[in-house]
């Protein structure tokens, strides 16, 4: 039985990496696609989602359905005030508290 030490694992990994890189460099189309496709995708995402300005006054409805664990609301007590504190500094969101998900769906459908 072969003992697998860290040195043998690294040697085997190096051999596999060398074999795969040799195969990649022999396949010119694969090498070109390896370089061109990420650039193409970055350009496409840049055109689809342009960042020509900052987002402000984004309407957000918060539905609090956290029932807590054994009546304890620790995460709820920390999350919503933290979110409100961040919003008070950035002024990116228009937050409204909504009583249920059904009311939130109605509000979303009413927005033009």
Order of alpha helices (4+ residues) and beta strands (2+ residues): alpha-alpha-beta-alpha-beta-alpha
